Amino acid sequence: MSALLQQRLAWLRSHNADKALLGIRRGLEKEGLRVDPQGRLSHQGHPQALGSALTHGAITTDYSEALMEFITPAYDSPEQVMQYMEQLHRFAYQHLQDEVVWAGSMPCYLAGEDDIPVAQYGESNIGRMKSIYREGLAYRYGKVMQTIAGIHYNFSFPDSFWATYQQMTGVEGGTREVRSEGYFRLIRNFRRHFWLLLYLFGASPAVSSSFLKRNSFGLDVWDDSTLVAPAGTTLRMSDIGYSNNAQSSLNICYNQLDSYVQSLSHAMHTPYPAYTHIGVKVEGEYRQLNTNILQIENEYYSEIRPKRTTRRAEKPLDALRERGVEYIEVRCLDINPFLPIGIDARQMRFMDAFLVFCLLVDDGDIDRLECERLAYNRKLVVREGRNPELRLVGEDGMISVASAGQRMLDQIMQVAQVLDEQYGGTAHMDAVVQESAKLLDPSLTPSAQVLRELQACGCSYEEWMLQQSRQQREYFQQLPVDQQMQASLVQQSLQSLQQQRDLEEQDKMELDEFLQHYFVN
C-alpha cells in the first residue's frame, strides 16, 4: 500500500476528521440515441413536449437531434441520482411515441453521414452558434463519430472538506487555490489509473459494421453486420471512437490549473491547416466557428475534465480561471446495456472510492514520457484488456492486468473502509469486493457479458441491442410515477420553451457580430 495514502487515511481517522468526506456529491449525464421500432436512427425532431434542448436543464440533446442527453442534479446519495434519472426516462417515454432510447454506447445501424441530423437549437444567436459548432465537428471528424453515447460522472467534495485537506497536506493558499490544487492532483492520478475503469466497466466490445466504412482496425467479423474485439473492453474509447489527428498532437497540461487553462487556450487560438482549408463561412453558410485546433473548449476529447458552473454568457475557461475548479467530470464510462440507466448505485460507490483514492495517493507531475506510457497502456486495455496474456508497461517493468489491478484495488479498499466508517454500513467495501472478482474472472466484465449474450441468442449487435432497448422501455413505462417530479418536469419543459422564445426576441446583434464579439478574447 502507498505509504502516503496510508498516512493520509490515518490522519483522517485521528484528527477529528472522521466526517470530512460526508457530503460528497455526484450527478450523471447520460446520452442515448432515439431509434425507431426497427432500430434505425430517428429523423424526428426533439419532442416539443420535452421542452427546449437549448434551455432545459435536465433533458437536452448532444451532437445529433436524435442524441438525447439526460442530466441529474448533484445529490448526496447514489440512490437519489438513480431515482431522478429513472424519472427523467419515465417522463421522456410519455412523449417518444413508438421510439426507444438505444441501450448501448456504440450506435445503431447508420445509413451514412446524411442519415445523421445535426441538433438544432432555434434562431437565437447562442442557439445557432451551438448548431454551427456541431456542423464544424461534422466537417472535421465526420458525423458518425458523434453518434457514440456515454455516461459522464460529475463528482465533488463538500466545501468543508478543503480546510481538512489543507491541514492534511500543508498546501498553501485560499480556498480557491487549495480546492483547485486538490482537484488537479485527483485528475493527474485519475489519468494514471483510469485504465482500470475501462477494464471493469467497459461495455462496448462490439459495433455495427455500418459504423466503419472499412474494417481497418483489425476487428473480427462476427456476422454480416457486426464487428467485435474478442478480448476488448470499450471500443468507444478506442481509435474508432473519440479520436482525431489534430488533437493527438496537443499537449494539454493537467499539472496545474494555470497550465491547463493556458495550454487549452493556446489550442483554441491556433489555426490548423486542414481546418483552414474547410473555411468558416462559405457561400453565406457557416461550416464551423473558426479554423483553430479547437473551436471551443468542449471540443477537446478527454477522459476527465475540471469543471466550474458558468454564469450567463461566460466561457468555461474564463470561469475556471476566475473562480477555480468546482467539480470534476469523468467522461470514460460506457453505458452498461444490462442496466436500465446504464449504471447502478454499486458502480457509483466504487467510483467515489476510486476518486477519493486518486486524491489521496502518491502524486507528481506527469511528464511526456509517462504520458506516452499511460496512453500505450490505455490502448492495450481497450483492445485486449480481457486477454490473460496481456502485460501492461509499469514503472518497474511489465505487469499483468490482474496484478496491476489488484494492487490498485487493495488501496481503494482502504479508502472504501474509511468511507464506510463515515457513512455507515459496508456498501463501499462491498462494491470493491464485487469489482475485484472481475480481475480474477474476466468473464464477469460487462464487455465479456455482451459477447456472451450475442453468442447465446445468435444475434447481431444491432438485433440484440434493440432487444435490450425495448426491455428497458418496458421497465421505465412500468415504474411507479413520482407525481410531484413529473409535474415539475412538465413545468420545466414549458418554462424552457418560453426561455428560448425570450432569447430569440431579445437578440439584437446579427450572428456575425455576435460570434465576433464572443471570440474577441
N, C-alpha and C positions, 0 to 999 in steps of 0.2 A: 504494500500500500504506500502511496505517496506520503513522504514524511510531512510535507507541508499540509496536505489535506488532513492527515491525522491530527496535526497540531491545531488546525483551524476548527475542526469538529470538536476537539477537546475544549478549545477556547469558548465556543458557543455554549457548551454544556456547563462551563464553570464560571462564566462572567455574567450571571443573571440574564443571559441571552437565550433562555430556553424557549422563548416565544417569538424570537426575532423573525422567524420565517412564516409565522402566521400572517395571513393576508396576501399571500401570493395570488396573483390573478392571471387568468388565462381566458382567451377567446379564440374563436375559429372563423376562418374564411374558407368556404367550401365551394368549389366550382363544379358545374355539371352541365353537359350538353343536353339541350332539348332535342329529342328524336321523335319521329312519327311511329305509328304502330308497326311499321316494317323495319324499324331500326335505322332509318335514313335521317340525315340531319334536317332539322326543321327549317322551313323557309318562312314560317310565320313570324311576325314581329313580336317583340317583347309584349306580353299581355298587358293591356292598359289597366286592368283590374289590379295588377301587381304594383302599380304606381310608376313613377318616372325613374328610369335607370340612372338618370343624371343626379337626382337629388334624394332618392330613397336611401336611408342609412342601413337597411337590412337586406334588401333584395335588389340586386342590380345586374349588370352584365359585364363581362370582361372583354375579350377581344371581339368575339362574334356576337351578333344579335341573338344567336342561339345558345351562347355560352353563359348560362346563368351563374350568379355568384350570391351565396347566402352568407350573411355576416352576423355574428352574435356580438353583443356587448362583452366586456370582460367581467368574469364572475369569480367568486371566491372558491367555488367547488366545481369539479368536472360535471357532476350531475346537473347543475344548473345550466351549464353550457349545452349539454346534450338535450335537455328539455326544451330550451329555446330553439335550438337548431331543428329538432323534430317538429316543433310547432310551425317553424318557417316553411318546412316542406309540406306539412299538412295544409297550410294556407295556400301555398302555391298550387297544389294539386286540385284545389277547388276551381282553378281558373286555367288549367292546361288542357282542358277538353280530353282528347284521346292521346295526348303526347305523354312520354315518360322522360324522366331525367336519367341519362346514361350513368351506369353504376361504376364505371372504371375510369382510370386516368387516361389511357390511350383511347383515341376516339373511335366512333362507329365507322361504317363504310363511308368513304368520301369519294364523290364523283369528280374530283379535281378542284382546282383553285376557284373556279366560277361557282362552285356548289356551296361556298362558304360566305355567308353575308356578314359584312363588317358592321359592328354595332353602331347604332345611330342614337344621338342624344339631343335631338331637337335643333332649333335655329338660333339659340343664344351663342355668343362668341365662345364661351367656355365649352359648350356642348359640341360645337363644330370643331373646336381645337382637339377635343378628345377623339373625334372620328378621324380627323386628319392624321393624328398620331398613329392610329391603327392602320390607316392607309399606308403610312410610312413603313410600318412593320411588314406589311404585305409586300411592298416593293423591295425591302431589304432582305427579308428572310423567307418570304412566301407565307401564304395563309395557312397552309396545312399545319405547320409547327404550332400555330397559335390556337389550335383546337385541343391541345393537351390540357387536361384538368388536374387539379391537385388540391391539397389542403394546406392552408397556412395556419401556423400555430402562434398566436400572439401571447407573449409572456412578460410579466413584470413582477418585480419585488415590491412590497409595500414601502411607502415613502419612509416610514420609521426604521426600516432595515438599514438604510445607508449610514446612519450615525453609528450603528453597531459595526457595520463593515469598516468604517473609517477607524474606529478604535482597534479593531482586529488587525487591520493591515498597515495602519500608520500612513495611509495615503493623505496627502495634504490638499487643501483647497476647500471651497464651499461645497454645498450640496450638489450643485450642477456639475462641478468638476469631479467630485467623488463618484457620483452616480454614473457619469459617462465613462470614467476610467474603469469602473466595475463592469459595465456592460461590454466594453471593448475587450476586457480580459475574458469575459464569457465567450464573446464572438471568436476570439483567437483560438481558444481551446475547443470551441464547437467545430471549427474548421479542421482541427487536428483529429477529432474523434467522431464526426458525424457519419463516417462510413458505416459505423455500427448500426445507425438508424436505417440506412439503406438495406442492410442485410436483414434486420429484424422486421422491418415494416414495408419493404419494397413489395409491390403487388402488381407489377406490370411486366411480366416476362414474355408476354405475347402481344401481337399487334396485327390489325387488319393489314393485309398486303396492299390495300389501296392507299395506305399512309405513305408508302415509298414508291417513287417512280421506278426504281430498280433496287434489287437487293444487293447493295454494295457494302453492307456492313457485316456480312458473314453470318446472318441469321439462318437458322434451319427452317426448311419448308415443312410446316405441319400438315397443311392441306391446301386446296386451291386458293383459299382466301386468307390464310393465317401464316404468319412467320413467328418464330419463337427463339429465345435464347435459352437453351435447355437447362443451364446452370445459372442463368441470370436472375437478377432481383428486381431491377427497375429500369426498364427501357426509357421511361420518362426522363430519368436523369442521365441517360447515355448520350452518345454523339448524335443519335437520331432524334433526340428530344431538344431541350432548350440549349442550343449551342450555336455559335456563329464565328466566322473567321475574324471579323473586326474586333469583337470583344476578347477573343483568345489572346490578343497581344496586350490587352490592358493590364496594368499593374496597380489595381486598386488596393491601397494600403489600409489594412484593418488594425494597424498597431495603435493608433490614437485617433481621437475624433478629428483633430485638425488635419491630420494627414489623409484621413478618409475623405473628408469634405473637399480638400484640395485636389486629390487625385481624381475624384469623381467629377468635380467641376471642370478639371482640365479636359476630361473626355467629352464633356458637354460643350466645350468651346473649341474643339479641334476638328477641322474638316477631315473627312475620309474620302479618298479619291473615288471609290466606287459609288458612294452616295452622292458626290458632286455630279457624277455622270447622270444619275437619275433625274436631277433637277428638283427644284422646290415647287414652283408654280409654272405649270406648262399648259399653254393654250387656255389660260384662265382658270385652271383647276389645280388645286394643291395636291401634290403627290406625297409630301412629307413636311414636317415642321421646319426642318433645316437640314444641312448636309453634314452635320457633325457626327462623330462616332456614336454619341447618344443624343437622341432628340430631346429627351427629358430624363430625369433620374430613374424613373421606373423601368426604362428600357434595359438597364443593367441586370442581367440574369445572375442572381446569386442565391446560394442556398440559405443565407441568413442576412437580415438587414437590421441595422439600428433604425429606430423609428421615433418620431415625435409628431403628435397631433398638430395639424396645421390650422392656422387661422384663415379666415376668408381671403382668397387671392394670394396666400403665402405659399412659396415654393418649399418643398420638403427639405432641401438642403439648407435653405435660409432658416427654417425652423430649428434644424439640428444645430446650426452654427450659433444661433442666438440663445437657445434655451437648453441645449444638450439632449442626450438620449432619454426617452421616456419609457420605452419598452423595446423588445426585440421581436422580430417576425421570422419564424422558422419556415422555410419555403421548400423543403426537400421531401415532404411526406406525400406518398401516393394515397389515392382513395382506395380503401380496402373494400372490394366488391362484396365481401361476405358480411359487412356491417351496414345497417341502414343509412347512417350518415357518414360512413367511410372511416370512422374512428370510434373508439369507446372510452369509457372512464379509466379503464386499466391502462390503456396506452397513454392517456393524458397524464396519469400519475407517474408513469415511467418517464415521460418527457420532463415532468417537473424535477424529478430526482436527477435526471441526466443534465438538465440545465443548471441546477444548483452545483452539481459536480463540476461542470465547466467553469463556474465562477470561482470555486474554492481550490481547485487542483493546481499543481505547479504550472508556471506560466513564463513566457518570454516572447519577445517579438518573433514573428515569422519572417525568415529571410527567404531569398529567392530559391535557394537550394531546397529548403524544407517545403516551400510552396509546390515545387515540382514533384517532390516525393509524395506529398499529400494528393495531388491531382492524379498521379500514377496509380496510387492505391485505390482511389475512388473508382477509377475506370475498371480496375480489376474486379472490385466487389460488384459493380453494376453488371458486368458481363459474365463473370464466372464465380460470383460470391458463394454459391452452394456447391462448388467443386471441392471435394475433400482434399484434393492435392494442391489447392491454391495456397500460395505463400505471399504475404504482404512484405513490403520493404520497411523494416523497423529501424530505429536508431542504432540498434546493435546487431543488425543482420536480418535474415529472413525469418518470418514467423507465420504460423498458420492462422487463419481467420478465427478458429475456435480458441486458440491460446491467447491471441491478442484480445479477442472479445471478452474472454473470461477474466483476464487481468483487469480490464476496464469495469466489468460488472461487479467484481469483488469490491472495487472502490465505490461504485454507485450504490451498492448495497449498504455501505456505511452511511452514505448520505440519506438513503431511504430510511434507515433506522432513526436518524435524527429527526427527519420529517415526521415519522410516525410517533416519536416521543412528543412532538409538539402538537400534532393534530389528533393523536389518539388512534388506537387500533393498529392494524398491520397492513393496511391497503398498499402503501408504497413498497414495502418489502415483498409483499405477495406479487406485485407487478414485476419486480426484478426477478424473482424466482421463476415466474412463468416465462419471462423472456430468456432466461438462462437456458431453458430446455431447448430453445431453438438452436443454440450453439452446439449442443450435444446431438441434436437430430434435425438436420436442415429440412426434412420433410414437413416439419411443423410450421415453417415460414409461410406467409401468405403467397409468396411467389410460387413455391412448390405446390401449394394447395390449388392454385389456379390451374396449373398444368395438369394436376391430377384430376380435376373436375372436367377439363376438356377431354382428357383420355376416357374418363368414365362415361361421359354422355355421347362421345363420338361427334362432338360439335366443333364448329369453327369458333374462333374468338368472337366474331360478330353475333352468332347464334346464342352462344352461352351467355354473353354479357347482356343481350336483350332479355333473356330469361330472368337474369338477376335483377335487371331494371324493373321488369314487370312485377316481380315479387316484392320489391321494395316499394313500388307504388301502392300495392295492396296493403303493405304494412302501414304506410303513412295514412292511407284513407281509413283504416280501421282504428287509428289512435283515438283515445278519448280527446275531445276538443276542450282546450282551455279557453272558455268563452271570453274571459277578460283579455287575454292576449290576442285572440282572433279579432276582437273589436278594436283593439289598439292597432293591429296591423291594417285593418280597413281604414282607420283614421290616418295612419302614416301614409298609406297609398294616396289618399285624397289630398293630403297636405303636400306631398311631394309633387303631384301633378300641378298644383297651384304654384308651388315654388318655381317649377320650371317655367310656367307661364309668366310669372313675375320677372324672372331673369331675362326672358326674351323681350318683354316690354321695356325693361329698364336699360337695355343695351343702347348706348348712344354712338359708340365707335363703329366704324367699318371694321371688318375682320382683319384686313391687312394692318390697320393701325393698332388694333388690339394685340395681334401677335408681335408686332414690332415693339410695342410697349412691354409685353410680357417678357421678352427675351433681351431687354435692354441691358440687364446686368448679367 
